[in-house]
């Protein structure tokens, strides 16, 4: 019987042969881990859905689902993307190893196992996993600490605007608070929202887009930028609320950030066979527009900005099969998103 403790790393061993499970467990004994076992790929997926593992040591050749497919399914699950998966297999060709890494594995150990190598690699990946968990914990605490003072600043600026004449200094403070709030929402989405995926609801995107344009109007006015919106009425879309908000908010925010002062941002929402959202701004020409949705890409590294907004948009588009395109020429840049239109369901409208 295993002695489980909550503060120890949890490791799942997956192999259809009991003798291999016993061998690996004995090798890992000096690391003081909580060891779990699964004797098939299907059992491994079930256990992973029930327990937050730090690592999985996974055989490839199994009778039901092979290790490659198990690894792909685990890595495609949003809550498991940081999970360390190490293949342990008798397959040793370059093609086998390449296929393992392409399926999402973090490392590949070849049988027969060399005990010191197994211990060294397992310790390395557990250390990486621990560092990621600590960093995420720090970020979670940080954005929770930011929320209250940020809300106070936003509310105070709004109340001042209601009671006193228009003041450019207060407007600038209010716009800055809104911009910080967008960063807060991006952090929340990246760290929390995808752990608990939202239900798809049929959303009136036209009404939602108009409300977001109104939200961004003050931020744009600080740079003397005007936002013009043309939208077909009653464009409905079956999509999680948080996902469409991140796409709209980050695209408009990006357009404002990189627009020249005293220019116009054009936003259009059209409905034909599909729903198409376009956001066009006037600023510097993007040299490599096809790289815009690449992780961490920013056209100018001396421009203030975290660069996470469009990474989130790219991730959402990939997950939901939304076609995204960026075109930039002669100072005009257009972001285009093509969504599949949906027939509204009155029981789910928001």
N, C-alpha and C positions, 0 to 999 in steps of 0.2 A: 504493500500500500504506500502511495506517495505522500510525502509530508509537504503540503502546499502552504505557502506564506504569501501574503498580499504584496510585500515589498520586493520579492524576488522576480527576476525576468522570467517570463513565461515562454517556453519553447515547445513547439509541436513537432514530433517526429512522424514522418509519413512513409511507410513501406509495407508492402503486402507480405513480407517475410518476417516472422517473429524474431528469428536469430539476428537479423540485421538491426531491428529495433533495440534488442538487448545490447548488442555490440556498441551502437552509437550512444545509448544511455550510459553505459559504463565509461565510455571515453569522456563524456561531458560531466561526470560526477564531480570532479574537482572544482567546477565553476559554480556549484551551489545554485542550480536552476530549478524552477518548477517545470517538470517534464510531463508532457501529455503525449499520447500516441494515437495514431489513426492507421488502420490497415487497408485503406482504400482511398482513392481520390475523392469519392463522394462523401465518405466519412470526414475527410479533411476539410472539405467545404462546409459541412455542417458544424464541425467544431469551431472553425474560424468565424462563423456567423454568431457563435455563442460566447466566445472568449476573445479578449483583446490580447492577442499574442504579440510578443516582441520579435519572434523569429520562427520560421518554419524550415526544417531540414527535410527536403522532399526528394523521394525517389522518382525516376522518370518512367520506368517500365512497370506498369500496374495493369491489372486485368480490366478494370472498368473505365476509368478516365485516366489518361496518361498524365505525367507530371507537367508537361508543357501546357496542357489545357487547364489544369488546376491552377498553375501559376498565372496564366492569362486572366482567368476568372477572378482570382484574388486581387490582382493588380488593377483590374477594371472596376472593382468595388471601391467607391470613393473613400470609405473609411479605412481601407487597407493599403493605400498608396505608399505609405511610409513603412510598411511592414517589410522586414528583411527576409528574403527567400533565398535559401542556398540549396542548389541541386547536389545530391549525392548519388552518383550513378556509375555503372560499369561502362557506359558509353563514353568513349574517349576521343573520338575523331574531332577535327576542327569543325566539321559540319554540325556535329552533335552539340558542341559547346556554343557555337554561334546561334543555333536554334534556341538553346537554353536562354542565352542573354536576350535574344529577340523576343522571347515570350515574357520577359520582365524580370528574370532572375538577377539577384545582386552578386552572386558568386557561384562557382561550379567546382565541386570536389570530385575527384575520380577515385573509384574503388580499384584495388584495395586501399583502405584508408591508412594514412600516416597520422598517428595520434597527435603528435605535436602540431602538425599543420592544421588539423581540425580544430584544436583548441585555440590556436593563434587566430584563425580566420573567424571563428565564432565570437571570440572576445572582441575583435576589431569591429564586427558588425553590431554587436550589442552596445559597444561604446558609442557608435554613430547613432544608433536608435535612441539611446539615452540622451544624447546631446540634442537631437531633434525634438524629443518630448519636452525637455527643459526649455528650449527656445519657444516652442508653441505655448507652454505654460506662461512664460514671461510675457509673450505678446497678448495672450488672453487677459492677463491681469492688467496690462498696460491699457488696452482699449476700454476695459471696464472703468478704469480710473479716469480716462479721458471723457467719458460720456457725460457725467454730471456737470463739470465746469463748462464744457462745450455747449450743453443745453442752456445753461444759465446765460452765457454770452449771447446766444442766438435769441433767446426770449427777451432779454433786456434790450437788445438792439431793436427788435420788433416793437416792443412797448414804447420805446423812445420815439420811433417813427410815427406811432399813432398819436402821441401827445404833443409833439413839438414839430416845428418846421423842418423841412428836409435839410439834412446835414451830411456833407460829403464824407466827413470823418467817420460818422456813425455808419453810413452806408458801406464804407470800405471795411469797417470792422465786421459788419453783418455779412458781407460777401465772403470775407476770409473765414468766418465761422462756418458758413455753408460749405465752403471748399474743404475745410478740415473734416466736416461731418461726412462728406463723400468718401474721404480717405478712411474714416472710421468704418463706414458701411462696407467698403471693399475688404478691410481686414476681417470684419465680422463674417462676411460671405466666405472668404478664403479659409478661415479657421473653423467656422461653426456650421454654416448653412448646409454645406454638402454632406455633413454627417447625418443630417436629418432631412432628406430630400422632400421638397414640398409637393403637394398634390397638384396635378395639372388642373387649371381652371380656365374656362372660356372667358377671356378678358377683352373688354372693349379697349383696344389699343389706341384708338383715336382719342377717347376721353383721357386716357392715362397719359398719352404723349402731350396733350395740351396742358395738363397739370404740371408735367415736368418742365415744359418750356417756361411756364410761369415761374416755377421755382428758380430757374437759371437766369431769368431776366435781370435781376439785380446784379448778379455776378458779371454778366456781360456788360451792363451799363458802366461799370467801373472802368472799362477800357473803351467806352463809347462805341460798343458793338451793339448792333440791332439784330434781333432774331426774327426772321420771317418764317411763318409756318403755313404750309398748304397741306390739308389732310382730308381725304375722303371720309365721309361720315360712316360710323358703325363698321369699322374694320375689326373683326373679331379674330382672336387667336387662342389656340389651346396651348398654354405654356405656363410654367410656374411663375408666379408674380415676381419673386426675387430675381429670376433670371432675366426677364425682360427689363426690369428696372436697372440692372447692372449694365445691360447693353445700351439702353437709352442714356442713362446718366453718364456713363464713362465716355460715350461718343460725343455727347454735347459738351461735357467738361473738357475733353481733349480739343474740340474745335475752338472753344473760347481761349484755352491756354495758348494755342499756337496761332491764333488769328492776329493780324496787325490791328492796331487801334483804328477806330473810325471806319470799320468795315461791316459787312453784313454776313450773317450766317443763314443759309437757306436750308430749311428742313421740309421734306415732303414725305407724305405717307399715301401710297396709292394702292388700289385694290383691283386686280384683274384676275388672272388665273391664280396668282400668288399675291401676297402682301409684300410690298417693297418699301423699305425705309431708306431715305437718302439724307445725308448731312454733309453740306458743302461749306467750307470756310475759305477765307483768303489770307494767306500767309506765305511763309517760305515754301518753295517747292520741295517735296520729299524726294530724296535721291533714290531711295530703294523702297517704294511703296509695298512691294510684294513681301518685304521682310517685317512689315509693321506688326503682324500678329505672332512673330517669333518671340519666345520667352526672353524677357529682359531687354528687348530691343528698344532703343530710343535714338531718334535721329540726331539729337544734339545732347551730349552728356553734360554740357554746362548749363542746361535749362533746368530750372527747379521742377521736381516731380519725382514720384516714387516709381513710376513705370509699371505698377501692378495692374492698373485699370484695364488696359487693353489686353494684358495676359489673361485676365479673368474673362473678358469678352471672347477672346479666342477659344478658351476652354469651353465656354457655354456653346458657342457656335459648333464646335466639333462634336460635343455630346448630343446636341439636339438636331444635327444635320441642317444647320442654318448656313446658307451660302453667304460668305462675306467677301467683299472686294474693296480694294483701296486704289484710287486713281489720283495722280498728282501731276499737274503740268502748268507752267506759267503762273505759279503762285496760287492756283486753285486746287484744293484737295477735296475729294468726295469719298465718303464711306458709304457703301451700299450693302444692305442686308436683305436677303430674300427669304421670306417665311412662307410656309404653306398656310393658306387661309383655312379657317374652320367655320362650320355652320354653328351659330350660337345655340347653346343648350340653356334654356331658361332656368333650370335648376342649379346651374353653376356659374351664372354670370356675376362678374364683379366689376 
